[in-house]
Amino acid sequence: MAIEALAAADSALWVWTPSEDRLRVTGASRPLGLGPLAPECSGAAFAAVAMPQDRALAEALLKPQAEGTEIAVRLRMRDHPTCLWRGVWLEDGLRAAGVVALETTFAGSDRDPLTGLLDRRSFLARVGETLTRAGDYELVVADVDRLRRLNEALGHERVDRVLSALGSRLAAAFSGDDLPARIGEDEFAVLVRKGTGHVPGRLRQALEQPLRVAGFDIYPTVSIGAVTAEGGPDAPDPGELLRRVELAVEQAKSAGRGGAAAYGRALETDSLSRLALESDLRNAFVRGEIEAFYQPIVNLKTGAVAGFEALCRWRHPKRGLVPPDEFLTLTDEMGLMNELGLLMMTQAARQLAEWLKRHPMAGKLFCSVNLSVGEIERPNLVEDVARIIEETGLPRGALKLEVTEGDIMRDTASAAVVLARLKEVGASLALDDFGTGFSSLSYLARLPFDTLKIDRYFVLTMDRDEGSAKIVRSVVNLGRDLSLEVVAEGVENAGLAALLLQDNCHYGQGFGYAPALPAQEAEVYLNESLSDGAAPIRARSA
C-alpha cells in the first residue's frame, strides 16, 4: 500500500549506501526520470542521468555527511521536470535515506505562507545548491525597521498585509536564477550572481516604496547587510554565510534607520568583543564591579546639597569605567535590568544611611534611584523596597524612586496600585523627564508623586529658546499647584540656576554643580558644601 501511494503521488523512497555504491529507489521512479536506474544503481550512473549543469548537485547529494545532516536538493534528470530530493544521513554517515518527488508535489511546503517566498530552511538549502556552481555571488539581507512599533500601532493582521506586500515587491524585483526569500519575521534575503547591478540598491528600491494598508500610509525603511561568496568546491557553508551577513545587518542597524553595511573581518572582532563583554558583565554582578555614583541635587534657594541621584557605573578590571550607554543596553538585552535595579537601590540606601549618621547637619538628605523600564511591574518590588528601608533604617521619604511616564502609561491603574504601596512602605516618588512623554494631567493628579523632574533639554535651552523657558515655567507652576517639588536637570552654569530660581524651581541638578561622583568623592563634595554653606556652581558652561 505504501509503494502504491508513493507511485500515485509521483514520489519515491530512496536509500543511498556509499560503502556499497548502491542507490535503491522504490516507488514512482519513471515519472521522476529514474526509470533506467530502478530498482538500484551506482552513484556514477545516478550522476550521469542528471542534467549536465546539475551533476555537481547530484554528486554533492551522494557525498557522505555527519549523522543527522539533512538533505534538500533540487535536481533535473534528463528530459524530466525538476525533482526535490529530501532526506537525512543516518548511522554516522553510513547511509542516507529520504523521499524524492516532483517539485510540484512539494509546492508550497518550502514556502513562507505569508509571502509565498522561500522560507529560511528552504532558502539555505537552495543557497547550498547554488554555491556548488562556480562563480561569484552576493547574499543581501534586509531587516524591516521598527516592525515592533508597526505591530503596536496597526496590529498583527495589518502588519501581515504589509509584509505580504513587501514579499510581492521582492519577488517582482528579483526573478530568474535569483533566490528571494523571507528568512525571519522582519527579514528578507536574496542571493544573486554578481554582476547583475547594485543588489542592495535594488532591494532597497523594492522594499522602501510607500504603501497604503487599511487606510494607513506606510513608509517602510530597511537596514541592509551584504556579503559576497565564491561558489565551487570551496564555497562557504550557507549557514555560515548567513551568519556573516547577519553581522553586517546588525552593524547597519546600529547606524539608525535605513543603514547599510557590508561584511568584513572587523565585524567578527566586534562580535567577539561583544561576547566577551557579555561574559564580563555577568561576572561583574558577582565580583561587585557595578557601583553607584552620586550626582548632587541642590536646593536652588539656599544653595545647600539636598540629596543625590544614584547612577550606575561599571568599573571593569581592564577597561576601567565602561560608559553607561555601552553596557545598559546590553544589560537590558541580557535580562539583567531587574537585578541591576535591586543592586542600585541596596547600594544607594546603605550609602545614604551612612551619610545621615556621619553628617547630621545635612538635614533631610535624600537619594534618588531610577526604576528601569518595566521594573515597576516586577514581582516583589514593594517587598524589596520595604526590606531595604527597614534594614538601613532610613527615614520615610529618604529613598526616592524615579519612574518614567512611559512606565505609567502602559497600565495606569496597575501602576497606581504599586506606587501607592511603595509610598506606604516609606519610599518617596518622582516622575522623571516630565514633559517629554504623554504628560497627562489626569494621571498626574491621581498618582502619589512627591516630585517632578524637568528633562534636561528644556533646562539647557531655556536661556535661548522661549519655548523651552515657557515649558520650564509651566512645569514649575504645575508642580507648585499640585504641592509637588520640582527638580530641574541640566543645570550647566550659574546663569541657568538663576533663571530657575527666578521661576521658583525648588532644586537643580547638573554638571554646573558636579557630575556623578564615586561615593567617597560625593561625600567630600557634601562636606565642602556644608562647610562653605552652599554648593559651588560654575559661572558658565565649559
GIPE-V209590 format. One record per residue. N is the residue number from 1. PSI is psi in degrees with one decimal (999 if undefined). Layout:
BEGIN
N_PSI + N_PSI
END
This chain:
BEGIN
1_-39.7 + 2_-41.7 + 3_-40.7 + 4_-39.3 + 5_-41.7 + 6_-41.3 + 7_-41.0 + 8_-28.3 + 9_10.8 + 10_44.1 + 11_164.3 + 12_152.2 + 13_145.8 + 14_147.1 + 15_126.4 + 16_123.1 + 17_98.7 + 18_-39.4 + 19_-27.3 + 20_-2.0 + 21_50.4 + 22_127.3 + 23_117.3 + 24_134.0 + 25_126.9 + 26_122.1 + 27_-144.5 + 28_69.6 + 29_-36.1 + 30_-49.5 + 31_-21.2 + 32_-1.8 + 33_14.8 + 34_8.8 + 35_-49.0 + 36_-15.7 + 37_-17.7 + 38_149.4 + 39_-12.3 + 40_157.9 + 41_175.4 + 42_166.2 + 43_-37.9 + 44_-40.1 + 45_-40.1 + 46_-46.1 + 47_-33.6 + 48_-29.1 + 49_-19.1 + 50_154.5 + 51_143.8 + 52_-40.4 + 53_-12.1 + 54_5.5 + 55_-34.8 + 56_-35.8 + 57_-40.1 + 58_-42.9 + 59_-34.9 + 60_-36.0 + 61_-35.0 + 62_-13.0 + 63_125.3 + 64_139.8 + 65_171.0 + 66_150.6 + 67_133.6 + 68_-11.4 + 69_128.0 + 70_153.0 + 71_132.5 + 72_99.3 + 73_134.8 + 74_123.7 + 75_143.0 + 76_118.1 + 77_159.6 + 78_126.8 + 79_25.4 + 80_158.3 + 81_170.3 + 82_137.1 + 83_150.7 + 84_120.9 + 85_120.8 + 86_145.1 + 87_-162.7 + 88_148.8 + 89_135.9 + 90_163.7 + 91_58.6 + 92_35.6 + 93_15.0 + 94_-25.6 + 95_154.1 + 96_144.6 + 97_153.6 + 98_-156.3 + 99_146.5 + 100_137.8 + 101_161.1 + 102_142.9 + 103_-31.8 + 104_-27.1 + 105_-35.8 + 106_5.2 + 107_129.6 + 108_-24.1 + 109_-23.6 + 110_18.8 + 111_147.5 + 112_122.4 + 113_-23.0 + 114_-39.5 + 115_-16.3 + 116_-1.6 + 117_167.6 + 118_141.2 + 119_176.7 + 120_-47.4 + 121_-47.1 + 122_-35.5 + 123_-45.0 + 124_-39.6 + 125_-43.1 + 126_-36.1 + 127_-42.4 + 128_-41.9 + 129_-47.1 + 130_-39.5 + 131_-6.0 + 132_-17.9 + 133_138.2 + 134_149.7 + 135_171.5 + 136_133.1 + 137_160.8 + 138_126.7 + 139_124.3 + 140_133.5 + 141_135.4 + 142_126.6 + 143_121.3 + 144_122.2 + 145_143.3 + 146_36.1 + 147_-35.1 + 148_-41.6 + 149_-38.9 + 150_-42.1 + 151_-42.7 + 152_-37.6 + 153_-40.1 + 154_-23.7 + 155_155.9 + 156_-37.4 + 157_-44.4 + 158_-36.8 + 159_-34.1 + 160_-35.7 + 161_-35.1 + 162_-48.2 + 163_-37.7 + 164_-41.9 + 165_-40.1 + 166_-38.8 + 167_-40.2 + 168_-40.1 + 169_-40.4 + 170_-42.2 + 171_-35.9 + 172_-30.8 + 173_-24.7 + 174_122.5 + 175_-170.6 + 176_-124.8 + 177_-3.3 + 178_154.4 + 179_89.7 + 180_149.0 + 181_160.6 + 182_114.3 + 183_2.2 + 184_175.9 + 185_-42.3 + 186_23.7 + 187_132.2 + 188_150.9 + 189_158.1 + 190_137.0 + 191_126.5 + 192_157.7 + 193_134.9 + 194_150.9 + 195_7.2 + 196_29.0 + 197_-179.2 + 198_99.8 + 199_-47.6 + 200_-38.1 + 201_-41.3 + 202_-40.6 + 203_-45.0 + 204_-42.3 + 205_-35.7 + 206_-38.9 + 207_-18.2 + 208_13.1 + 209_138.7 + 210_151.0 + 211_161.4 + 212_123.3 + 213_122.2 + 214_39.6 + 215_0.1 + 216_135.3 + 217_121.4 + 218_131.9 + 219_82.2 + 220_144.9 + 221_155.3 + 222_148.5 + 223_130.4 + 224_134.9 + 225_147.5 + 226_149.8 + 227_144.6 + 228_155.7 + 229_149.9 + 230_126.0 + 231_166.5 + 232_-165.9 + 233_-31.3 + 234_20.6 + 235_145.1 + 236_155.4 + 237_139.5 + 238_-40.1 + 239_-39.4 + 240_-39.3 + 241_-40.6 + 242_-36.6 + 243_-41.7 + 244_-43.6 + 245_-28.8 + 246_-35.1 + 247_-41.9 + 248_-38.4 + 249_-43.9 + 250_-39.6 + 251_-40.8 + 252_-41.1 + 253_-30.8 + 254_-19.0 + 255_-2.0 + 256_-179.3 + 257_140.6 + 258_19.3 + 259_168.0 + 260_144.9 + 261_149.9 + 262_147.0 + 263_139.6 + 264_163.6 + 265_-26.7 + 266_-30.1 + 267_-32.3 + 268_-42.7 + 269_-43.3 + 270_-41.6 + 271_-42.9 + 272_-37.5 + 273_-39.0 + 274_-42.8 + 275_-43.5 + 276_-39.6 + 277_-39.2 + 278_-46.0 + 279_-44.2 + 280_-37.4 + 281_-40.0 + 282_-43.4 + 283_-25.3 + 284_-35.7 + 285_-37.8 + 286_-39.0 + 287_-1.6 + 288_29.6 + 289_-16.7 + 290_121.7 + 291_157.1 + 292_132.5 + 293_156.9 + 294_121.2 + 295_126.9 + 296_144.8 + 297_122.9 + 298_138.0 + 299_114.2 + 300_-27.9 + 301_-44.1 + 302_-19.6 + 303_3.1 + 304_150.0 + 305_119.5 + 306_-25.9 + 307_-167.8 + 308_156.3 + 309_127.2 + 310_125.1 + 311_133.9 + 312_144.2 + 313_149.4 + 314_114.2 + 315_90.2 + 316_136.5 + 317_-25.6 + 318_-36.3 + 319_-7.6 + 320_-148.2 + 321_118.8 + 322_128.1 + 323_139.1 + 324_-38.9 + 325_-11.2 + 326_-29.5 + 327_-16.5 + 328_-40.4 + 329_-41.9 + 330_-40.4 + 331_-41.5 + 332_-45.9 + 333_-30.0 + 334_0.8 + 335_30.1 + 336_8.3 + 337_-38.9 + 338_-40.2 + 339_-40.4 + 340_-42.4 + 341_-43.6 + 342_-38.9 + 343_-44.0 + 344_-42.1 + 345_-42.8 + 346_-48.2 + 347_-46.0 + 348_-42.2 + 349_-43.4 + 350_-42.2 + 351_-42.3 + 352_-40.7 + 353_-40.1 + 354_-44.1 + 355_-40.2 + 356_-34.5 + 357_-41.2 + 358_-21.3 + 359_71.1 + 360_-23.1 + 361_-10.3 + 362_-12.5 + 363_-143.5 + 364_67.5 + 365_137.3 + 366_166.8 + 367_127.6 + 368_139.9 + 369_132.0 + 370_133.7 + 371_128.7 + 372_165.6 + 373_124.9 + 374_-9.4 + 375_-24.9 + 376_-20.5 + 377_2.0 + 378_132.6 + 379_145.2 + 380_7.8 + 381_-49.8 + 382_-42.8 + 383_-40.5 + 384_-43.4 + 385_-43.4 + 386_-43.2 + 387_-45.3 + 388_-44.0 + 389_-41.2 + 390_-44.5 + 391_-35.8 + 392_-14.7 + 393_24.6 + 394_141.7 + 395_158.8 + 396_134.5 + 397_-8.6 + 398_-33.6 + 399_114.0 + 400_126.1 + 401_127.6 + 402_129.2 + 403_158.3 + 404_161.0 + 405_-36.1 + 406_-40.6 + 407_-38.0 + 408_-40.6 + 409_-19.8 + 410_-41.4 + 411_85.5 + 412_-40.5 + 413_-46.1 + 414_-41.1 + 415_-37.6 + 416_-39.4 + 417_-45.9 + 418_-43.6 + 419_-40.1 + 420_-40.0 + 421_-38.4 + 422_-39.1 + 423_-39.2 + 424_-36.2 + 425_1.0 + 426_2.5 + 427_153.3 + 428_164.1 + 429_136.8 + 430_141.3 + 431_113.1 + 432_150.5 + 433_41.8 + 434_136.1 + 435_-12.5 + 436_-13.8 + 437_-131.8 + 438_-32.3 + 439_48.4 + 440_119.3 + 441_-26.4 + 442_-45.5 + 443_-29.2 + 444_-37.3 + 445_-26.6 + 446_-22.5 + 447_148.5 + 448_53.0 + 449_151.1 + 450_-24.7 + 451_143.4 + 452_138.0 + 453_124.1 + 454_131.9 + 455_141.7 + 456_-28.4 + 457_-45.7 + 458_-36.2 + 459_-44.0 + 460_-31.4 + 461_3.1 + 462_-21.3 + 463_-7.9 + 464_-0.8 + 465_111.8 + 466_-31.1 + 467_-44.5 + 468_-41.0 + 469_-40.6 + 470_-39.0 + 471_-43.1 + 472_-47.7 + 473_-40.5 + 474_-41.8 + 475_-42.4 + 476_-46.1 + 477_-39.8 + 478_-44.3 + 479_-44.6 + 480_-39.2 + 481_-31.3 + 482_9.2 + 483_38.9 + 484_141.3 + 485_151.0 + 486_128.8 + 487_126.4 + 488_118.5 + 489_160.4 + 490_24.1 + 491_102.7 + 492_-15.5 + 493_173.6 + 494_-30.4 + 495_-44.4 + 496_-39.2 + 497_-39.5 + 498_-41.2 + 499_-40.4 + 500_-41.1 + 501_-38.9 + 502_-32.7 + 503_4.9 + 504_29.1 + 505_143.8 + 506_-51.5 + 507_153.4 + 508_149.1 + 509_135.2 + 510_178.6 + 511_-17.5 + 512_-30.4 + 513_-60.7 + 514_151.5 + 515_-178.7 + 516_129.7 + 517_149.7 + 518_156.8 + 519_-43.0 + 520_-43.2 + 521_-34.8 + 522_-36.8 + 523_-36.7 + 524_-43.8 + 525_-42.9 + 526_-43.7 + 527_-47.4 + 528_-37.4 + 529_-39.8 + 530_-38.5 + 531_-41.8 + 532_-16.4 + 533_-9.6 + 534_152.1 + 535_136.6 + 536_147.4 + 537_143.0 + 538_144.9 + 539_-39.5 + 540_165.1 + 541_149.5 + 542_999
END
